[in-house]
Amino acid sequence: MPMHIFDTHLHVDVRSYNDLEAMVLANVRWAVALSHDVFKMSTKEVYLDHYDRLLRLERERAERAGLKLYVGFGIHPGAIPHDVFELLDYLPELLSQEGVVAIGETGLIDPNDKLQREVLKAQVEMARDIGKPILISTPYDHKKRVFNRVMKILEETDIPPHLVLIDHLDPNLSKEAVETGYWTGVSLWPPYPFVQPENLTPALLFEEYDPDHLVISSDLSSFSNDPLVLPKLFLHMERKGVDPKILEKIFRLNPAKLYRVNI
């Protein structure tokens, strides 16, 4: 029986129904769709409409295709509305809805931007207070500086490590995150060459990452084209002889543990 896959980070609202069906046919059976900077997101009302679409329409589309879809609500650092603190007041109640399993997508783009830091810190504190996992993205550029600032914010808020996923990490930063007890996320998005299927060898997987704290996602969006990238990586690792128990942990069990869902 083929192993089913859990995609921890994607954006289904910018993908076709055919893409969702293709993923299911390739054994992706669970996924988390995170809010993102899909529009200018200039006011809280735009975000609220975006959240509602993810929870209602996108979950319905996914279910029709055979994909069990969960969602995450957050404020993206590249799309902070002018009334962001009013939006933050709405979030705890929205996060309590059935099917909402995380705060995200959050993060920093510019570590020197005071507003971005304040908004991220408020969301980390919220995750700590309500016990909901938070996904924090790191950008392609100046990743190390952003990572250091994120780590400082996490230390200041004293959030339990098991509630934190730091995403888009390279092998060196992954080691630092795991040493502190955080989840490590890597994404199969074209700008990240170290996690493309041909480069993510079993040796790299075991020497540079910790399978006990690792999740891998497609980060499928309007900029990445292949809805089968995660199943292709699974097949690549299987052909390379990675222990099936390790594959099950990374591709199915770890995501379920992180988001605390029964699968």
C-alpha positions as CSV (number, residue, x, y, z in Angstrom):
1,M,0.0,0.0,0.0
2,P,1.5,3.4,-1.0
3,M,2.4,5.8,1.8
4,H,0.3,8.9,2.0
5,I,1.9,12.4,2.3
6,F,1.1,15.5,4.4
7,D,2.1,18.8,2.8
8,T,2.8,21.3,5.6
9,H,2.8,24.6,3.7
10,L,1.0,25.6,0.5
11,H,-1.3,28.2,-1.0
12,V,-4.2,26.4,-2.7
13,D,-6.2,29.6,-3.4
14,V,-3.8,30.3,-6.3
15,R,-3.9,26.8,-7.7
16,S,-6.3,25.0,-10.0
17,Y,-8.7,22.2,-9.0
18,N,-6.7,20.0,-11.5
19,D,-3.6,20.6,-9.4
20,L,-5.4,19.5,-6.2
21,E,-6.6,16.4,-8.0
22,A,-3.2,15.6,-9.3
23,M,-1.7,15.9,-5.8
24,V,-4.3,13.4,-4.4
25,L,-3.6,11.0,-7.3
26,A,0.1,11.2,-6.3
27,N,-0.8,10.3,-2.6
28,V,-0.8,13.8,-1.1
29,R,-3.8,13.4,1.2
30,W,-3.4,16.1,3.9
31,A,-2.2,19.7,3.6
32,V,-2.2,23.0,5.4
33,A,-3.1,26.1,3.4
34,L,-1.6,29.2,5.0
35,S,-2.8,32.8,4.6
36,H,-0.3,34.9,2.5
37,D,0.3,38.1,0.6
38,V,-2.1,37.2,-2.2
39,F,-3.3,40.8,-2.6
40,K,-2.1,44.1,-1.4
41,M,-3.8,43.3,1.9
42,S,-4.1,47.0,2.8
43,T,-6.9,46.6,5.4
44,K,-8.1,44.1,8.0
45,E,-11.2,43.5,5.9
46,V,-9.1,42.1,3.0
47,Y,-7.4,39.7,5.4
48,L,-10.8,38.7,6.9
49,D,-12.2,37.9,3.5
50,H,-9.0,36.0,2.7
51,Y,-9.3,33.9,5.9
52,D,-12.9,33.2,5.1
53,R,-12.2,32.0,1.6
54,L,-9.5,29.6,2.9
55,L,-11.8,28.2,5.6
56,R,-14.9,27.9,3.5
57,L,-14.3,27.7,-0.3
58,E,-10.8,26.3,-0.4
59,R,-11.5,23.5,2.1
60,E,-14.6,22.6,0.1
61,R,-12.6,22.6,-3.2
62,A,-9.9,20.4,-1.6
63,E,-12.5,18.0,-0.1
64,R,-14.1,17.5,-3.5
65,A,-10.7,16.6,-4.9
66,G,-10.0,14.1,-2.1
67,L,-7.6,16.3,-0.1
68,K,-8.1,16.8,3.6
69,L,-7.2,20.5,4.0
70,Y,-6.5,22.4,7.2
71,V,-5.7,26.1,7.3
72,G,-3.6,28.6,9.1
73,F,-4.3,32.3,9.7
74,G,-1.6,34.9,10.2
75,I,-0.2,38.3,9.1
76,H,2.4,38.1,6.4
77,P,5.4,40.4,6.9
78,G,5.2,41.5,3.2
79,A,1.5,42.6,3.6
80,I,0.9,44.3,6.9
81,P,-2.3,46.4,6.7
82,H,-2.5,49.9,8.1
83,D,-4.9,48.7,10.8
84,V,-2.9,45.6,11.7
85,F,-3.4,45.9,15.5
86,E,-7.2,45.8,15.0
87,L,-6.7,42.7,12.9
88,L,-4.6,41.1,15.7
89,D,-7.5,41.7,18.1
90,Y,-9.7,39.5,15.8
91,L,-7.2,36.7,15.4
92,P,-7.7,34.6,18.6
93,E,-11.4,34.1,17.9
94,L,-10.8,33.2,14.3
95,L,-8.0,30.8,15.3
96,S,-10.5,28.9,17.5
97,Q,-12.6,27.7,14.5
98,E,-12.7,24.1,13.5
99,G,-10.1,23.3,10.8
100,V,-7.7,26.2,11.8
101,V,-4.6,24.5,13.0
102,A,-1.9,27.1,13.0
103,I,-0.9,30.8,13.0
104,G,0.8,31.5,9.7
105,E,2.2,32.4,7.4
106,T,4.2,34.9,9.5
107,G,7.9,35.9,9.5
108,L,10.3,38.7,8.8
109,I,11.5,40.1,5.5
110,D,13.5,43.0,6.8
111,P,15.0,42.4,10.3
112,N,15.5,46.1,10.8
113,D,11.8,46.9,10.2
114,K,10.3,47.7,13.6
115,L,6.7,47.2,12.6
116,Q,7.5,43.7,11.1
117,R,9.2,42.8,14.4
118,E,6.3,44.0,16.5
119,V,3.7,42.1,14.4
120,L,5.7,38.9,14.5
121,K,6.3,39.2,18.2
122,A,2.5,39.7,18.8
123,Q,1.7,36.6,16.8
124,V,4.4,34.5,18.7
125,E,2.9,35.7,22.0
126,M,-0.6,34.7,20.7
127,A,0.7,31.3,19.7
128,R,2.2,30.9,23.2
129,D,-1.0,32.0,24.9
130,I,-3.5,29.9,23.0
131,G,-1.2,26.9,22.5
132,K,-1.4,27.0,18.7
133,P,1.6,26.2,16.5
134,I,3.1,29.1,14.5
135,L,4.9,29.0,11.1
136,I,7.6,31.6,10.7
137,S,9.1,32.0,7.2
138,T,12.6,33.2,6.5
139,P,13.3,35.0,3.2
140,Y,15.6,33.9,0.4
141,D,17.9,37.0,0.9
142,H,19.8,37.8,4.1
143,K,18.4,34.6,5.7
144,K,21.0,34.5,8.5
145,R,20.2,38.0,9.7
146,V,16.5,37.3,9.7
147,F,17.0,34.0,11.4
148,N,19.0,35.6,14.2
149,R,16.3,38.2,14.8
150,V,13.6,35.6,14.8
151,M,15.5,33.5,17.3
152,K,15.8,36.6,19.6
153,I,12.1,37.2,19.4
154,L,11.3,33.6,20.2
155,E,13.7,33.7,23.2
156,E,12.0,36.9,24.5
157,T,8.5,35.5,24.3
158,D,9.4,32.2,26.0
159,I,7.2,30.2,23.7
160,P,7.4,26.4,24.0
161,P,9.7,25.1,21.2
162,H,7.2,22.4,20.1
163,L,4.9,25.2,18.9
164,V,7.4,26.8,16.5
165,L,8.1,25.9,12.9
166,I,10.9,28.0,11.3
167,D,10.5,27.5,7.6
168,H,12.7,27.7,4.5
169,L,15.9,26.9,6.4
170,D,19.2,25.8,4.9
171,P,21.2,23.0,6.5
172,N,23.3,25.2,8.7
173,L,20.4,27.2,10.2
174,S,18.4,24.0,10.6
175,K,21.0,22.7,13.0
176,E,20.7,25.9,15.1
177,A,16.9,25.7,15.2
178,V,16.9,22.0,16.2
179,E,19.4,22.6,19.0
180,T,16.8,24.9,20.6
181,G,14.0,22.4,20.1
182,Y,12.2,24.1,17.2
183,W,10.7,22.4,14.2
184,T,12.7,22.8,11.0
185,G,10.9,23.4,7.7
186,V,12.4,23.1,4.2
187,S,10.5,24.0,1.0
188,L,10.8,22.6,-2.5
189,W,10.5,26.0,-4.0
190,P,12.9,26.8,-7.0
191,P,15.0,29.5,-5.2
192,Y,16.1,27.0,-2.6
193,P,18.5,24.7,-4.5
194,F,19.7,22.8,-1.5
195,V,16.3,21.1,-1.1
196,Q,15.6,20.2,-4.7
197,P,15.1,16.4,-5.1
198,E,18.4,15.9,-6.9
199,N,20.4,17.6,-4.1
200,L,18.6,16.4,-1.0
201,T,20.5,13.2,-0.7
202,P,20.1,10.7,2.2
203,A,23.6,11.8,3.4
204,L,22.5,15.4,3.6
205,L,19.2,14.5,5.2
206,F,20.8,12.6,8.1
207,E,24.0,14.7,8.5
208,E,22.6,18.2,8.2
209,Y,19.0,17.8,9.3
210,D,17.3,16.0,12.2
211,P,14.5,13.8,10.9
212,D,12.8,13.9,14.3
213,H,12.3,17.7,13.9
214,L,12.0,18.0,10.1
215,V,9.0,18.7,7.9
216,I,9.1,19.2,4.1
217,S,6.6,21.2,2.1
218,S,5.9,22.1,-1.5
219,D,5.2,25.8,-0.6
220,L,3.0,25.6,-3.7
221,S,2.0,29.1,-4.8
222,S,1.5,31.2,-7.9
223,F,5.3,31.2,-8.4
224,S,6.0,27.5,-8.2
225,N,4.7,25.3,-10.9
226,D,4.9,21.6,-10.1
227,P,2.1,20.3,-7.8
228,L,3.9,16.9,-7.7
229,V,7.2,18.2,-6.3
230,L,6.6,16.6,-2.9
231,P,5.7,13.1,-4.2
232,K,8.7,13.3,-6.6
233,L,11.0,14.0,-3.6
234,F,9.4,11.1,-1.7
235,L,10.0,8.8,-4.7
236,H,13.6,10.1,-5.1
237,M,14.4,9.3,-1.4
238,E,12.7,5.9,-1.6
239,R,14.8,5.0,-4.6
240,K,17.9,6.1,-2.7
241,G,17.1,3.5,-0.1
242,V,16.0,5.8,2.8
243,D,14.4,3.7,5.6
244,P,10.6,3.7,5.0
245,K,10.1,4.5,8.7
246,I,12.1,7.7,8.3
247,L,10.1,8.6,5.2
248,E,6.9,8.0,7.1
249,K,8.1,10.2,10.0
250,I,9.1,13.1,7.7
251,F,6.3,13.0,5.2
252,R,3.4,12.0,7.4
253,L,3.9,11.7,11.2
254,N,5.9,14.8,11.9
255,P,3.4,17.1,10.2
256,A,0.5,15.5,12.1
257,K,2.4,15.9,15.4
258,L,3.3,19.5,14.6
259,Y,-0.3,20.5,13.8
260,R,-1.8,18.1,16.3
261,V,-4.2,16.4,13.9
262,N,-5.4,12.8,13.8
263,I,-4.7,11.1,10.5
